[in-house]
Amino acid sequence: MNKRPLLSFILLILICSCKEKDVERKIIAEAKANNEVYFYANDSIKVYGDLYEKDKYAPTLLICHQGGSNSRAEYKSIIPELEKEGFNILTIDQRVGGQYYYGGYNRTVAEISKNEFGYCDAYPDMVAALDYINANGFTGKTILWGSSYSATLALKLADNNQDLIDGVLAFSPASGQPMEGCQPNAHIEALKIPLLLMKPASEMQSERSQNQIELAKENGHQTYIADNGVHGSSMLDEDRVDGSSAQTWKVVKTFLAQFK
C-alpha cells in the first residue's frame, strides 16, 4: 500500500491548522493592540477614546487633552510612562480639539459635521467618560487629569462628583473669557479631595495665574511651578520643554502614589 498520499494529506492538514492558528493569534494580537473605545454623551455626540486596562481593581486615570489637540498626539510619550505605574488609563478625544497641536487626529471632532462648540461645551464628553468607567466595572480609585481647558472642566467634574472621584491633576487650568460659564476658581475652593495644580513658570507673570495658584494653596491643595515647563500636560514631554522634565515627573508620580 502506498502511504505517501495519506502522509501528504496529513501534512497538508497540519500546515492548514498551523496557518489558522497563526491567523487567530494575529487577530488576537491586533485586538489587544487596538485600545479604541467609544461611548455617547448625553446629547448623542459620539466620543472616542483609548482604554489601557491593567486590572479592574487598580486605580484609573481619566485623561483629557487641551484645545486644538487630541489624546493620542498630546499623550504619545506620556501614556507609556503612566502605564509603568500600574494605572488603568482612559484617554478621550473631546469635541473641542483637532490636529492644530502635536499632529494626530481627533476622532470625535472628525465626525461632527458642524462643530460650533465652545470649551465649556465639552463637559458632557468628560461626564460620559466617567460614566463609562463606572459602568464597566472599574472599582479602583478614579483620578482626573486635565490639560488647559480640560483641566478647568476636570475641576468642575471633580467638584460635582466628589463621591466618585478621588483626585485631580490640573495642568494649566484655563480661565478668563474663553471659559465664560465654567470658570475654575469656585471649583478649586469647593474641592475637598486631593488636587495638584501645575503651571509653567512662563505663565506666572499673569495675575490670573498667580491668583489661581494662591487660591489653591489657601484651600490646602498642592501646587507646582515647572521652571522650564510649557502649557498644559506637555510640560511632561521632554521633546516640548527646554531641558529635562524629570522634576515635573517626580512631582506627578509622588502625587499619584497616594492612590495606589
KAPEZI-V393802 format. One record per pair of residues at least 12 apart in sequence whose ideal C-beta (glycine too) atoms are under 8 Angstrom apart, sorted by the first residue. I is the first residue (numbers start at 1). GAP is how many residues later the second one is. If there is no record, write none. Layout:
i=I gap=GAP
i=I gap=GAP
This chain:
i=35 gap=15
i=35 gap=16
i=35 gap=17
i=36 gap=12
i=36 gap=13
i=36 gap=14
i=36 gap=15
i=37 gap=12
i=37 gap=13
i=37 gap=14
i=37 gap=53
i=37 gap=95
i=39 gap=89
i=39 gap=90
i=39 gap=92
i=39 gap=93
i=40 gap=88
i=41 gap=54
i=41 gap=83
i=41 gap=84
i=41 gap=86
i=41 gap=87
i=42 gap=82
i=42 gap=85
i=42 gap=86
i=43 gap=81
i=45 gap=50
i=45 gap=63
i=45 gap=67
i=45 gap=79
i=45 gap=80
i=46 gap=62
i=46 gap=65
i=47 gap=45
i=47 gap=46
i=47 gap=47
i=47 gap=48
i=47 gap=61
i=47 gap=78
i=47 gap=81
i=47 gap=82
i=48 gap=44
i=48 gap=45
i=48 gap=59
i=48 gap=60
i=49 gap=22
i=49 gap=41
i=49 gap=42
i=49 gap=43
i=49 gap=44
i=49 gap=80
i=49 gap=83
i=50 gap=21
i=50 gap=22
i=50 gap=39
i=50 gap=40
i=50 gap=41
i=51 gap=37
i=51 gap=38
i=51 gap=39
i=52 gap=27
i=52 gap=31
i=52 gap=36
i=52 gap=37
i=52 gap=38
i=52 gap=39
i=53 gap=35
i=54 gap=29
i=54 gap=32
i=54 gap=33
i=54 gap=34
i=55 gap=31
i=55 gap=33
i=55 gap=85
i=56 gap=32
i=56 gap=81
i=56 gap=82
i=56 gap=83
i=56 gap=84
i=57 gap=82
i=57 gap=83
i=58 gap=28
i=58 gap=29
i=58 gap=30
i=58 gap=82
i=59 gap=27
i=59 gap=28
i=59 gap=29
i=59 gap=81
i=59 gap=82
i=59 gap=83
i=59 gap=84
i=59 gap=107
i=59 gap=200
i=59 gap=201
i=60 gap=27
i=60 gap=28
i=60 gap=29
i=60 gap=30
i=60 gap=73
i=60 gap=78
i=60 gap=80
i=60 gap=81
i=60 gap=82
i=60 gap=83
i=61 gap=21
i=61 gap=26
i=61 gap=27
i=61 gap=28
i=61 gap=29
i=61 gap=82
i=61 gap=84
i=61 gap=195
i=62 gap=28
i=62 gap=30
i=62 gap=64
i=62 gap=67
i=62 gap=68
i=62 gap=71
i=62 gap=80
i=62 gap=81
i=62 gap=82
i=62 gap=83
i=63 gap=12
i=63 gap=16
i=63 gap=26
i=63 gap=27
i=63 gap=28
i=63 gap=29
i=63 gap=82
i=63 gap=170
i=64 gap=27
i=64 gap=28
i=64 gap=30
i=64 gap=62
i=64 gap=65
i=64 gap=80
i=64 gap=81
i=64 gap=82
i=64 gap=83
i=64 gap=86
i=64 gap=89
i=64 gap=90
i=65 gap=26
i=65 gap=28
i=65 gap=29
i=65 gap=32
i=65 gap=82
i=65 gap=85
i=65 gap=168
i=66 gap=31
i=66 gap=35
i=66 gap=81
i=66 gap=82
i=66 gap=83
i=66 gap=84
i=66 gap=106
i=66 gap=165
i=66 gap=166
i=66 gap=167
i=66 gap=168
i=67 gap=29
i=67 gap=30
i=67 gap=52
i=67 gap=81
i=67 gap=82
i=67 gap=107
i=68 gap=29
i=68 gap=30
i=68 gap=31
i=68 gap=32
i=68 gap=33
i=69 gap=28
i=69 gap=29
i=69 gap=31
i=69 gap=32
i=69 gap=33
i=69 gap=35
i=69 gap=37
i=69 gap=78
i=70 gap=23
i=70 gap=27
i=70 gap=28
i=70 gap=29
i=70 gap=32
i=70 gap=34
i=70 gap=35
i=70 gap=36
i=70 gap=37
i=70 gap=39
i=71 gap=20
i=71 gap=21
i=71 gap=22
i=72 gap=19
i=72 gap=32
i=72 gap=33
i=73 gap=26
i=73 gap=28
i=73 gap=29
i=73 gap=30
i=73 gap=31
i=73 gap=32
i=74 gap=27
i=74 gap=28
i=74 gap=30
i=74 gap=73
i=74 gap=158
i=74 gap=159
i=74 gap=160
i=75 gap=16
i=75 gap=158
i=76 gap=26
i=76 gap=28
i=77 gap=159
i=77 gap=160
i=77 gap=161
i=77 gap=162
i=78 gap=155
i=78 gap=158
i=78 gap=159
i=79 gap=12
i=81 gap=155
i=81 gap=168
i=85 gap=168
i=85 gap=171
i=85 gap=175
i=86 gap=174
i=87 gap=56
i=87 gap=169
i=88 gap=50
i=88 gap=52
i=90 gap=39
i=90 gap=42
i=90 gap=43
i=92 gap=16
i=92 gap=33
i=92 gap=34
i=92 gap=37
i=93 gap=13
i=93 gap=14
i=93 gap=15
i=93 gap=16
i=94 gap=14
i=94 gap=28
i=94 gap=31
i=94 gap=32
i=94 gap=56
i=95 gap=13
i=95 gap=14
i=95 gap=17
i=95 gap=20
i=95 gap=22
i=95 gap=26
i=95 gap=27
i=95 gap=30
i=96 gap=13
i=96 gap=21
i=96 gap=22
i=96 gap=23
i=96 gap=25
i=96 gap=26
i=96 gap=53
i=97 gap=12
i=102 gap=132
i=108 gap=17
i=118 gap=60
i=119 gap=30
i=119 gap=33
i=119 gap=34
i=119 gap=55
i=119 gap=59
i=119 gap=60
i=119 gap=63
i=120 gap=33
i=120 gap=59
i=120 gap=60
i=120 gap=61
i=120 gap=62
i=122 gap=27
i=122 gap=28
i=122 gap=31
i=123 gap=30
i=123 gap=33
i=123 gap=34
i=123 gap=59
i=126 gap=18
i=126 gap=24
i=126 gap=27
i=126 gap=28
i=126 gap=31
i=127 gap=30
i=130 gap=12
i=130 gap=27
i=130 gap=31
i=130 gap=34
i=130 gap=35
i=134 gap=30
i=141 gap=25
i=141 gap=26
i=141 gap=118
i=142 gap=22
i=142 gap=23
i=142 gap=24
i=143 gap=22
i=143 gap=23
i=143 gap=24
i=143 gap=25
i=143 gap=26
i=143 gap=113
i=143 gap=116
i=144 gap=13
i=144 gap=14
i=144 gap=21
i=144 gap=23
i=144 gap=24
i=144 gap=25
i=145 gap=23
i=145 gap=24
i=145 gap=26
i=145 gap=88
i=146 gap=22
i=146 gap=23
i=146 gap=24
i=146 gap=25
i=146 gap=27
i=147 gap=24
i=147 gap=25
i=147 gap=85
i=147 gap=86
i=147 gap=87
i=148 gap=23
i=148 gap=24
i=148 gap=25
i=148 gap=26
i=148 gap=83
i=148 gap=84
i=149 gap=25
i=149 gap=29
i=149 gap=30
i=151 gap=19
i=151 gap=20
i=151 gap=21
i=151 gap=22
i=151 gap=23
i=151 gap=33
i=151 gap=81
i=152 gap=18
i=152 gap=21
i=152 gap=22
i=152 gap=23
i=152 gap=27
i=152 gap=30
i=152 gap=31
i=152 gap=32
i=152 gap=35
i=153 gap=29
i=154 gap=14
i=154 gap=15
i=154 gap=16
i=155 gap=13
i=155 gap=15
i=155 gap=18
i=155 gap=29
i=155 gap=32
i=155 gap=33
i=155 gap=36
i=155 gap=40
i=156 gap=26
i=156 gap=28
i=156 gap=31
i=158 gap=29
i=158 gap=33
i=158 gap=35
i=158 gap=37
i=159 gap=27
i=159 gap=28
i=159 gap=31
i=159 gap=32
i=162 gap=29
i=162 gap=30
i=162 gap=31
i=165 gap=28
i=166 gap=27
i=166 gap=28
i=166 gap=93
i=167 gap=26
i=167 gap=27
i=167 gap=28
i=167 gap=29
i=167 gap=88
i=167 gap=91
i=167 gap=92
i=168 gap=23
i=168 gap=25
i=168 gap=26
i=168 gap=27
i=168 gap=28
i=169 gap=26
i=169 gap=27
i=169 gap=29
i=169 gap=83
i=169 gap=86
i=169 gap=87
i=170 gap=14
i=170 gap=25
i=170 gap=26
i=170 gap=27
i=170 gap=28
i=171 gap=27
i=171 gap=61
i=171 gap=62
i=171 gap=64
i=172 gap=26
i=172 gap=27
i=172 gap=28
i=172 gap=31
i=172 gap=59
i=172 gap=60
i=172 gap=63
i=173 gap=24
i=173 gap=39
i=175 gap=33
i=175 gap=37
i=176 gap=32
i=184 gap=28
i=185 gap=26
i=185 gap=27
i=185 gap=30
i=188 gap=24
i=188 gap=27
i=188 gap=28
i=188 gap=31
i=188 gap=33
i=189 gap=26
i=189 gap=30
i=191 gap=28
i=191 gap=30
i=194 gap=27
i=194 gap=28
i=194 gap=61
i=194 gap=64
i=195 gap=21
i=195 gap=26
i=195 gap=27
i=196 gap=25
i=196 gap=26
i=196 gap=27
i=196 gap=28
i=196 gap=55
i=196 gap=56
i=196 gap=59
i=197 gap=15
i=197 gap=16
i=197 gap=19
i=197 gap=24
i=197 gap=25
i=197 gap=26
i=197 gap=27
i=198 gap=25
i=198 gap=26
i=198 gap=27
i=198 gap=28
i=198 gap=31
i=198 gap=37
i=198 gap=50
i=198 gap=53
i=198 gap=54
i=199 gap=13
i=199 gap=14
i=199 gap=24
i=199 gap=25
i=199 gap=26
i=199 gap=27
i=199 gap=30
i=200 gap=25
i=200 gap=26
i=200 gap=28
i=200 gap=29
i=200 gap=30
i=200 gap=31
i=200 gap=35
i=201 gap=24
i=201 gap=25
i=201 gap=26
i=201 gap=27
i=201 gap=28
i=202 gap=27
i=202 gap=28
i=202 gap=29
i=203 gap=28
i=204 gap=21
i=213 gap=12
i=222 gap=33
i=224 gap=24
i=224 gap=27
i=226 gap=15
i=226 gap=19
i=226 gap=21
i=226 gap=22
i=227 gap=20
i=228 gap=13
i=228 gap=14
i=228 gap=15
i=228 gap=16
i=228 gap=17
i=229 gap=12
i=229 gap=16
i=229 gap=19
i=235 gap=13
i=236 gap=12
i=236 gap=13
i=236 gap=16
